[in-house]
Amino acid sequence: MSSPRLGIGFIGSGFNARFHMQGFRQVRDADVLGVWSPNAKNAASAAKYARELDIGECKAYKSITEMVCDPKIDAIWLNGPNHARIENVEEVCAAVASGKATLKGIACEKPLGRTVAEAKHILKLVEKAGIMHGYLENQYFSPQVSVGHNLIWKRGAANTGRPYLARAAEEHSGPHGPWFWNGQQQGGGVLNDMMCHSVLVVRQLLTPPGESLTTLVPKRVTGHIASLKWSRKEYAAQLKKSMGVDYLKKPSEDFASVTIEFETPDGGMAIGEATTSWSFVGPGLRLSAELLGPEYSMKWNSLESGLDLFFSRAVKGKTGEDIVEKQMAETGQMPVVVNEAIAYGYEAEDRHFVRAFLGKEKPALTWHDGLDVVKLLMTAYMSAEQGKTIEFPPRNIDKFVPQVAQGTWKPR
């Protein structure tokens, strides 16, 4: 008897969706069968890409409703832009509520919402519709983070006590698409776009494997934001030409840092430090993490990949990202991330949520975890705006909208 398979439909056809499609090459029990995008040409291109990867007989759909109502589609991977999140979820849930569609699950990319209010709204919608939900945080599943996390707690913490300091960072030279740079569409700048990864990773590392992240309770949050590079006149001009945004008039932050003070179950303190940047200059995307305890530590840097190439200035070629994501150079010594979908955690997270939606595992991350991340991000923005440490959770966090998202932020 053959085991059941999960038919997956993608909402969104861009860069992130294609990373997930690469991850599905090594995932059993699932087929990518559908793609919807508001741009029909992009949807058709993504469907063709999925077929070329041999991950399913994928086709483009004319609407979300049409895709969700197709009996072949069992689960949705939500990869569309932030500003379309609510309308996308509303259409999915309306199709299920009508009785014309059934879904085994819906997995949503980060961030869950641009504000706490948005995140709460879509969480309420999916739970009312009775749909199992998973929060797609790829770095939680990256092999180095996962293996290091387990070994540290098994060997180090078990013998000498729990860890007390975690650090994480994600840094690159800037996003691919114009809407990321638009603070009002995206919901902020680099803090909203990428700090969601690092905030969850530090909490993960400081929590024993298998335990809920909520056992580590945030108490105080200190955030800082700045526009270090892209509001300089020469770079603002480049950005306006390439992305259609004017950072001299309405900038978003291209650097952010946050310190989170956690309370451990035994009443102790643990610290999480996270930084993120669109102003990083280097070979390409750099992910990093550290964890320190009484007699042990771990560190990870995605650019320490084990494979380096060198090209002299005599080597000429087109610009691209065939060496590393957000690649910044084609000559000199370059680290190569051999399989980014595996290295960054996409493959493992896609495998996990397929199994979860088939009833074989309990979801490691749900939209409740995604909501917790949004609360921390908004508190970090609040701290940065007020210039002080904020007790968590702050009052009126549900109504808070960052100045960057309102288009009123002025860098110092």
Secondary structure as a PSIPRED ss2 file (coil, helix, strand):
# PSIPRED VFORMAT (PSIPRED V4.0)

   1 M C   1.000  0.000  0.000
   2 S C   1.000  0.000  0.000
   3 S C   1.000  0.000  0.000
   4 P C   1.000  0.000  0.000
   5 R C   1.000  0.000  0.000
   6 L E   0.000  0.000  1.000
   7 G E   0.000  0.000  1.000
   8 I E   0.000  0.000  1.000
   9 G E   0.000  0.000  1.000
  10 F E   0.000  0.000  1.000
  11 I E   0.000  0.000  1.000
  12 G C   1.000  0.000  0.000
  13 S C   1.000  0.000  0.000
  14 G C   1.000  0.000  0.000
  15 F H   0.000  1.000  0.000
  16 N H   0.000  1.000  0.000
  17 A H   0.000  1.000  0.000
  18 R H   0.000  1.000  0.000
  19 F H   0.000  1.000  0.000
  20 H H   0.000  1.000  0.000
  21 M H   0.000  1.000  0.000
  22 Q H   0.000  1.000  0.000
  23 G H   0.000  1.000  0.000
  24 F H   0.000  1.000  0.000
  25 R H   0.000  1.000  0.000
  26 Q H   0.000  1.000  0.000
  27 V C   1.000  0.000  0.000
  28 R C   1.000  0.000  0.000
  29 D C   1.000  0.000  0.000
  30 A E   0.000  0.000  1.000
  31 D E   0.000  0.000  1.000
  32 V E   0.000  0.000  1.000
  33 L E   0.000  0.000  1.000
  34 G E   0.000  0.000  1.000
  35 V E   0.000  0.000  1.000
  36 W E   0.000  0.000  1.000
  37 S C   1.000  0.000  0.000
  38 P C   1.000  0.000  0.000
  39 N C   1.000  0.000  0.000
  40 A H   0.000  1.000  0.000
  41 K H   0.000  1.000  0.000
  42 N H   0.000  1.000  0.000
  43 A H   0.000  1.000  0.000
  44 A H   0.000  1.000  0.000
  45 S H   0.000  1.000  0.000
  46 A H   0.000  1.000  0.000
  47 A H   0.000  1.000  0.000
  48 K H   0.000  1.000  0.000
  49 Y H   0.000  1.000  0.000
  50 A H   0.000  1.000  0.000
  51 R H   0.000  1.000  0.000
  52 E H   0.000  1.000  0.000
  53 L C   1.000  0.000  0.000
  54 D C   1.000  0.000  0.000
  55 I C   1.000  0.000  0.000
  56 G C   1.000  0.000  0.000
  57 E C   1.000  0.000  0.000
  58 C C   1.000  0.000  0.000
  59 K E   0.000  0.000  1.000
  60 A E   0.000  0.000  1.000
  61 Y C   1.000  0.000  0.000
  62 K C   1.000  0.000  0.000
  63 S C   1.000  0.000  0.000
  64 I H   0.000  1.000  0.000
  65 T H   0.000  1.000  0.000
  66 E H   0.000  1.000  0.000
  67 M H   0.000  1.000  0.000
  68 V H   0.000  1.000  0.000
  69 C H   0.000  1.000  0.000
  70 D C   1.000  0.000  0.000
  71 P C   1.000  0.000  0.000
  72 K C   1.000  0.000  0.000
  73 I C   1.000  0.000  0.000
  74 D C   1.000  0.000  0.000
  75 A E   0.000  0.000  1.000
  76 I E   0.000  0.000  1.000
  77 W E   0.000  0.000  1.000
  78 L E   0.000  0.000  1.000
  79 N C   1.000  0.000  0.000
  80 G C   1.000  0.000  0.000
  81 P C   1.000  0.000  0.000
  82 N H   0.000  1.000  0.000
  83 H H   0.000  1.000  0.000
  84 A H   0.000  1.000  0.000
  85 R H   0.000  1.000  0.000
  86 I H   0.000  1.000  0.000
  87 E H   0.000  1.000  0.000
  88 N H   0.000  1.000  0.000
  89 V H   0.000  1.000  0.000
  90 E H   0.000  1.000  0.000
  91 E H   0.000  1.000  0.000
  92 V H   0.000  1.000  0.000
  93 C H   0.000  1.000  0.000
  94 A H   0.000  1.000  0.000
  95 A H   0.000  1.000  0.000
  96 V H   0.000  1.000  0.000
  97 A H   0.000  1.000  0.000
  98 S C   1.000  0.000  0.000
  99 G C   1.000  0.000  0.000
 100 K C   1.000  0.000  0.000
 101 A C   1.000  0.000  0.000
 102 T C   1.000  0.000  0.000
 103 L C   1.000  0.000  0.000
 104 K C   1.000  0.000  0.000
 105 G E   0.000  0.000  1.000
 106 I E   0.000  0.000  1.000
 107 A E   0.000  0.000  1.000
 108 C E   0.000  0.000  1.000
 109 E E   0.000  0.000  1.000
 110 K C   1.000  0.000  0.000
 111 P C   1.000  0.000  0.000
 112 L C   1.000  0.000  0.000
 113 G C   1.000  0.000  0.000
 114 R C   1.000  0.000  0.000
 115 T C   1.000  0.000  0.000
 116 V H   0.000  1.000  0.000
 117 A H   0.000  1.000  0.000
 118 E H   0.000  1.000  0.000
 119 A H   0.000  1.000  0.000
 120 K H   0.000  1.000  0.000
 121 H H   0.000  1.000  0.000
 122 I H   0.000  1.000  0.000
 123 L H   0.000  1.000  0.000
 124 K H   0.000  1.000  0.000
 125 L H   0.000  1.000  0.000
 126 V H   0.000  1.000  0.000
 127 E H   0.000  1.000  0.000
 128 K H   0.000  1.000  0.000
 129 A H   0.000  1.000  0.000
 130 G C   1.000  0.000  0.000
 131 I C   1.000  0.000  0.000
 132 M C   1.000  0.000  0.000
 133 H E   0.000  0.000  1.000
 134 G E   0.000  0.000  1.000
 135 Y E   0.000  0.000  1.000
 136 L E   0.000  0.000  1.000
 137 E C   1.000  0.000  0.000
 138 N H   0.000  1.000  0.000
 139 Q H   0.000  1.000  0.000
 140 Y H   0.000  1.000  0.000
 141 F H   0.000  1.000  0.000
 142 S C   1.000  0.000  0.000
 143 P H   0.000  1.000  0.000
 144 Q H   0.000  1.000  0.000
 145 V H   0.000  1.000  0.000
 146 S H   0.000  1.000  0.000
 147 V H   0.000  1.000  0.000
 148 G H   0.000  1.000  0.000
 149 H H   0.000  1.000  0.000
 150 N H   0.000  1.000  0.000
 151 L H   0.000  1.000  0.000
 152 I H   0.000  1.000  0.000
 153 W H   0.000  1.000  0.000
 154 K H   0.000  1.000  0.000
 155 R H   0.000  1.000  0.000
 156 G H   0.000  1.000  0.000
 157 A H   0.000  1.000  0.000
 158 A H   0.000  1.000  0.000
 159 N H   0.000  1.000  0.000
 160 T H   0.000  1.000  0.000
 161 G C   1.000  0.000  0.000
 162 R C   1.000  0.000  0.000
 163 P C   1.000  0.000  0.000
 164 Y C   1.000  0.000  0.000
 165 L E   0.000  0.000  1.000
 166 A E   0.000  0.000  1.000
 167 R E   0.000  0.000  1.000
 168 A E   0.000  0.000  1.000
 169 A E   0.000  0.000  1.000
 170 E E   0.000  0.000  1.000
 171 E E   0.000  0.000  1.000
 172 H C   1.000  0.000  0.000
 173 S C   1.000  0.000  0.000
 174 G C   1.000  0.000  0.000
 175 P C   1.000  0.000  0.000
 176 H C   1.000  0.000  0.000
 177 G C   1.000  0.000  0.000
 178 P H   0.000  1.000  0.000
 179 W H   0.000  1.000  0.000
 180 F H   0.000  1.000  0.000
 181 W H   0.000  1.000  0.000
 182 N C   1.000  0.000  0.000
 183 G H   0.000  1.000  0.000
 184 Q H   0.000  1.000  0.000
 185 Q H   0.000  1.000  0.000
 186 Q H   0.000  1.000  0.000
 187 G C   1.000  0.000  0.000
 188 G C   1.000  0.000  0.000
 189 G C   1.000  0.000  0.000
 190 V H   0.000  1.000  0.000
 191 L H   0.000  1.000  0.000
 192 N H   0.000  1.000  0.000
 193 D H   0.000  1.000  0.000
 194 M H   0.000  1.000  0.000
 195 M H   0.000  1.000  0.000
 196 C H   0.000  1.000  0.000
 197 H H   0.000  1.000  0.000
 198 S H   0.000  1.000  0.000
 199 V H   0.000  1.000  0.000
 200 L H   0.000  1.000  0.000
 201 V H   0.000  1.000  0.000
 202 V H   0.000  1.000  0.000
 203 R H   0.000  1.000  0.000
 204 Q H   0.000  1.000  0.000
 205 L H   0.000  1.000  0.000
 206 L C   1.000  0.000  0.000
 207 T C   1.000  0.000  0.000
 208 P C   1.000  0.000  0.000
 209 P C   1.000  0.000  0.000
 210 G C   1.000  0.000  0.000
 211 E C   1.000  0.000  0.000
 212 S C   1.000  0.000  0.000
 213 L H   0.000  1.000  0.000
 214 T H   0.000  1.000  0.000
 215 T H   0.000  1.000  0.000
 216 L C   1.000  0.000  0.000
 217 V E   0.000  0.000  1.000
 218 P E   0.000  0.000  1.000
 219 K E   0.000  0.000  1.000
 220 R E   0.000  0.000  1.000
 221 V E   0.000  0.000  1.000
 222 T E   0.000  0.000  1.000
 223 G E   0.000  0.000  1.000
 224 H E   0.000  0.000  1.000
 225 I E   0.000  0.000  1.000
 226 A E   0.000  0.000  1.000
 227 S C   1.000  0.000  0.000
 228 L C   1.000  0.000  0.000
 229 K C   1.000  0.000  0.000
 230 W C   1.000  0.000  0.000
 231 S C   1.000  0.000  0.000
 232 R C   1.000  0.000  0.000
 233 K H   0.000  1.000  0.000
 234 E H   0.000  1.000  0.000
 235 Y H   0.000  1.000  0.000
 236 A H   0.000  1.000  0.000
 237 A H   0.000  1.000  0.000
 238 Q H   0.000  1.000  0.000
 239 L H   0.000  1.000  0.000
 240 K H   0.000  1.000  0.000
 241 K H   0.000  1.000  0.000
 242 S H   0.000  1.000  0.000
 243 M H   0.000  1.000  0.000
 244 G C   1.000  0.000  0.000
 245 V C   1.000  0.000  0.000
 246 D C   1.000  0.000  0.000
 247 Y C   1.000  0.000  0.000
 248 L C   1.000  0.000  0.000
 249 K C   1.000  0.000  0.000
 250 K C   1.000  0.000  0.000
 251 P C   1.000  0.000  0.000
 252 S C   1.000  0.000  0.000
 253 E C   1.000  0.000  0.000
 254 D C   1.000  0.000  0.000
 255 F E   0.000  0.000  1.000
 256 A E   0.000  0.000  1.000
 257 S E   0.000  0.000  1.000
 258 V E   0.000  0.000  1.000
 259 T E   0.000  0.000  1.000
 260 I E   0.000  0.000  1.000
 261 E E   0.000  0.000  1.000
 262 F E   0.000  0.000  1.000
 263 E E   0.000  0.000  1.000
 264 T C   1.000  0.000  0.000
 265 P C   1.000  0.000  0.000
 266 D C   1.000  0.000  0.000
 267 G C   1.000  0.000  0.000
 268 G C   1.000  0.000  0.000
 269 M E   0.000  0.000  1.000
 270 A E   0.000  0.000  1.000
 271 I E   0.000  0.000  1.000
 272 G E   0.000  0.000  1.000
 273 E E   0.000  0.000  1.000
 274 A E   0.000  0.000  1.000
 275 T E   0.000  0.000  1.000
 276 T E   0.000  0.000  1.000
 277 S E   0.000  0.000  1.000
 278 W C   1.000  0.000  0.000
 279 S C   1.000  0.000  0.000
 280 F C   1.000  0.000  0.000
 281 V C   1.000  0.000  0.000
 282 G C   1.000  0.000  0.000
 283 P C   1.000  0.000  0.000
 284 G C   1.000  0.000  0.000
 285 L C   1.000  0.000  0.000
 286 R E   0.000  0.000  1.000
 287 L E   0.000  0.000  1.000
 288 S E   0.000  0.000  1.000
 289 A E   0.000  0.000  1.000
 290 E E   0.000  0.000  1.000
 291 L E   0.000  0.000  1.000
 292 L E   0.000  0.000  1.000
 293 G E   0.000  0.000  1.000
 294 P C   1.000  0.000  0.000
 295 E C   1.000  0.000  0.000
 296 Y E   0.000  0.000  1.000
 297 S E   0.000  0.000  1.000
 298 M E   0.000  0.000  1.000
 299 K E   0.000  0.000  1.000
 300 W E   0.000  0.000  1.000
 301 N E   0.000  0.000  1.000
 302 S C   1.000  0.000  0.000
 303 L C   1.000  0.000  0.000
 304 E C   1.000  0.000  0.000
 305 S C   1.000  0.000  0.000
 306 G C   1.000  0.000  0.000
 307 L C   1.000  0.000  0.000
 308 D E   0.000  0.000  1.000
 309 L E   0.000  0.000  1.000
 310 F E   0.000  0.000  1.000
 311 F E   0.000  0.000  1.000
 312 S C   1.000  0.000  0.000
 313 R C   1.000  0.000  0.000
 314 A C   1.000  0.000  0.000
 315 V C   1.000  0.000  0.000
 316 K C   1.000  0.000  0.000
 317 G C   1.000  0.000  0.000
 318 K C   1.000  0.000  0.000
 319 T C   1.000  0.000  0.000
 320 G C   1.000  0.000  0.000
 321 E C   1.000  0.000  0.000
 322 D C   1.000  0.000  0.000
 323 I C   1.000  0.000  0.000
 324 V C   1.000  0.000  0.000
 325 E C   1.000  0.000  0.000
 326 K C   1.000  0.000  0.000
 327 Q C   1.000  0.000  0.000
 328 M C   1.000  0.000  0.000
 329 A C   1.000  0.000  0.000
 330 E C   1.000  0.000  0.000
 331 T C   1.000  0.000  0.000
 332 G E   0.000  0.000  1.000
 333 Q E   0.000  0.000  1.000
 334 M E   0.000  0.000  1.000
 335 P E   0.000  0.000  1.000
 336 V C   1.000  0.000  0.000
 337 V C   1.000  0.000  0.000
 338 V C   1.000  0.000  0.000
 339 N C   1.000  0.000  0.000
 340 E H   0.000  1.000  0.000
 341 A H   0.000  1.000  0.000
 342 I H   0.000  1.000  0.000
 343 A H   0.000  1.000  0.000
 344 Y C   1.000  0.000  0.000
 345 G C   1.000  0.000  0.000
 346 Y H   0.000  1.000  0.000
 347 E H   0.000  1.000  0.000
 348 A H   0.000  1.000  0.000
 349 E H   0.000  1.000  0.000
 350 D H   0.000  1.000  0.000
 351 R H   0.000  1.000  0.000
 352 H H   0.000  1.000  0.000
 353 F H   0.000  1.000  0.000
 354 V H   0.000  1.000  0.000
 355 R H   0.000  1.000  0.000
 356 A H   0.000  1.000  0.000
 357 F H   0.000  1.000  0.000
 358 L C   1.000  0.000  0.000
 359 G C   1.000  0.000  0.000
 360 K C   1.000  0.000  0.000
 361 E C   1.000  0.000  0.000
 362 K C   1.000  0.000  0.000
 363 P C   1.000  0.000  0.000
 364 A C   1.000  0.000  0.000
 365 L C   1.000  0.000  0.000
 366 T C   1.000  0.000  0.000
 367 W H   0.000  1.000  0.000
 368 H H   0.000  1.000  0.000
 369 D H   0.000  1.000  0.000
 370 G H   0.000  1.000  0.000
 371 L H   0.000  1.000  0.000
 372 D H   0.000  1.000  0.000
 373 V H   0.000  1.000  0.000
 374 V H   0.000  1.000  0.000
 375 K H   0.000  1.000  0.000
 376 L H   0.000  1.000  0.000
 377 L H   0.000  1.000  0.000
 378 M H   0.000  1.000  0.000
 379 T H   0.000  1.000  0.000
 380 A H   0.000  1.000  0.000
 381 Y H   0.000  1.000  0.000
 382 M H   0.000  1.000  0.000
 383 S H   0.000  1.000  0.000
 384 A H   0.000  1.000  0.000
 385 E H   0.000  1.000  0.000
 386 Q H   0.000  1.000  0.000
 387 G C   1.000  0.000  0.000
 388 K C   1.000  0.000  0.000
 389 T C   1.000  0.000  0.000
 390 I E   0.000  0.000  1.000
 391 E E   0.000  0.000  1.000
 392 F C   1.000  0.000  0.000
 393 P C   1.000  0.000  0.000
 394 P C   1.000  0.000  0.000
 395 R C   1.000  0.000  0.000
 396 N C   1.000  0.000  0.000
 397 I H   0.000  1.000  0.000
 398 D H   0.000  1.000  0.000
 399 K H   0.000  1.000  0.000
 400 F C   1.000  0.000  0.000
 401 V C   1.000  0.000  0.000
 402 P C   1.000  0.000  0.000
 403 Q H   0.000  1.000  0.000
 404 V H   0.000  1.000  0.000
 405 A H   0.000  1.000  0.000
 406 Q H   0.000  1.000  0.000
 407 G C   1.000  0.000  0.000
 408 T C   1.000  0.000  0.000
 409 W C   1.000  0.000  0.000
 410 K C   1.000  0.000  0.000
 411 P C   1.000  0.000  0.000
 412 R C   1.000  0.000  0.000
